[in-house]
Amino acid sequence: MWGLVAGTVSYPLFAWYSRRYFDEQGLEHGFTRMMLVFLVATLLSSALGYGVSWVTSTPRSRSSQAQLQKAGTAVLDDELKCVRNPSGAACQSSVQQAEATERKLLSGFRGGRQN
């Protein structure tokens, strides 16, 4: 939460300082400069927000976040394997589960329309 606050509050400050810096460097006003200011302010405020979040979080929550990230990566890896080999056993199981869920949802929807 504090990281979000720090990143949001720091964005206008980083944008203002980057505009001043580009003025000192002689960069002309225009779309390119505006995008450069936006990118610099976004990157710096995001980095500050991440740093504040990391400092204010407990080691236990960092551990659970790492576990969630690993689980998410594993799910994406499984999906990538299914894209490469859709006839695999794990993919067939996922397809069957998806079809069962779809049938269940559609049967409930059709039942609701008949009433």
C-alpha positions as CSV (number, residue, x, y, z in Angstrom):
1,M,0.0,0.0,0.0
2,W,2.8,2.4,0.9
3,G,4.5,1.7,-2.4
4,L,1.4,2.7,-4.3
5,V,1.2,5.9,-2.4
6,A,4.9,6.7,-2.8
7,G,4.8,5.9,-6.6
8,T,1.7,8.1,-7.1
9,V,3.0,11.0,-5.1
10,S,6.4,10.9,-6.7
11,Y,5.3,10.8,-10.3
12,P,4.6,14.6,-10.7
13,L,7.9,15.3,-8.9
14,F,9.8,13.1,-11.2
15,A,8.0,14.5,-14.3
16,W,8.8,18.1,-13.2
17,Y,12.5,17.4,-12.6
18,S,12.9,15.5,-15.9
19,R,11.3,18.5,-17.7
20,R,13.8,20.8,-16.1
21,Y,16.6,18.4,-16.9
22,F,15.6,18.3,-20.6
23,D,15.3,22.1,-20.6
24,E,18.9,22.3,-19.4
25,Q,20.0,19.8,-22.0
26,G,18.3,21.9,-24.8
27,L,15.9,19.2,-25.9
28,E,13.2,20.8,-28.0
29,H,9.5,20.7,-26.9
30,G,7.4,18.2,-28.8
31,F,5.9,14.7,-28.8
32,T,9.3,12.9,-28.4
33,R,10.2,15.0,-25.4
34,M,6.7,14.5,-23.8
35,M,7.0,10.7,-24.2
36,L,10.5,10.8,-22.8
37,V,9.3,12.7,-19.7
38,F,6.4,10.3,-19.3
39,L,8.7,7.2,-19.6
40,V,11.3,8.6,-17.2
41,A,8.7,9.6,-14.6
42,T,6.9,6.3,-14.9
43,L,10.1,4.2,-14.5
44,L,11.4,6.2,-11.6
45,S,8.1,6.4,-9.7
46,S,7.5,2.6,-10.3
47,A,11.0,1.8,-9.0
48,L,10.5,4.0,-6.0
49,G,7.1,2.4,-5.3
50,Y,8.5,-1.1,-5.7
51,G,11.4,-0.2,-3.3
52,V,9.0,1.2,-0.7
53,S,6.8,-1.9,-1.0
54,W,9.8,-4.2,-0.6
55,V,11.1,-2.3,2.5
56,T,7.7,-2.1,4.2
57,S,6.7,-5.8,3.5
58,T,7.6,-8.5,6.0
59,P,9.8,-11.4,5.0
60,R,6.8,-13.7,5.4
61,S,4.8,-11.8,2.8
62,R,7.7,-11.7,0.4
63,S,8.0,-15.5,0.7
64,S,4.3,-15.9,-0.1
65,Q,4.6,-13.5,-3.0
66,A,7.5,-15.5,-4.4
67,Q,5.4,-18.7,-4.1
68,L,2.5,-17.1,-5.9
69,Q,4.9,-16.0,-8.6
70,K,6.3,-19.5,-9.0
71,A,2.8,-21.0,-9.2
72,G,1.8,-18.4,-11.8
73,T,4.9,-19.2,-13.8
74,A,4.1,-22.9,-13.6
75,V,0.6,-22.4,-14.9
76,L,1.9,-20.4,-17.8
77,D,4.5,-23.1,-18.5
78,D,1.8,-25.7,-18.6
79,E,-0.2,-23.6,-21.0
80,L,2.8,-23.2,-23.2
81,K,3.3,-27.0,-23.2
82,C,-0.3,-27.4,-24.3
83,V,0.1,-25.0,-27.1
84,R,3.2,-26.9,-28.3
85,N,1.6,-30.4,-27.8
86,P,-2.2,-30.2,-27.5
87,S,-2.6,-34.0,-27.6
88,G,-0.7,-34.5,-24.3
89,A,-2.5,-36.0,-21.3
90,A,-2.3,-32.8,-19.2
91,C,-3.8,-30.8,-22.0
92,Q,-6.6,-33.3,-22.6
93,S,-7.5,-33.2,-18.9
94,S,-7.6,-29.4,-19.0
95,V,-9.8,-29.5,-22.2
96,Q,-12.2,-31.9,-20.5
97,Q,-12.5,-29.7,-17.4
98,A,-13.1,-26.7,-19.6
99,E,-15.8,-28.5,-21.6
100,A,-17.5,-29.7,-18.4
101,T,-17.5,-26.2,-17.0
102,E,-18.8,-24.8,-20.3
103,R,-21.6,-27.4,-20.3
104,K,-22.5,-26.6,-16.7
105,L,-22.6,-22.9,-17.4
106,L,-24.6,-23.3,-20.5
107,S,-27.1,-25.7,-19.0
108,G,-27.7,-23.2,-16.1
109,F,-28.1,-20.4,-18.7
110,R,-30.6,-22.4,-20.8
111,G,-32.5,-23.5,-17.7
112,G,-32.8,-19.9,-16.6
113,R,-34.2,-18.8,-20.0
114,Q,-36.9,-21.5,-20.1
115,N,-38.5,-20.3,-16.8
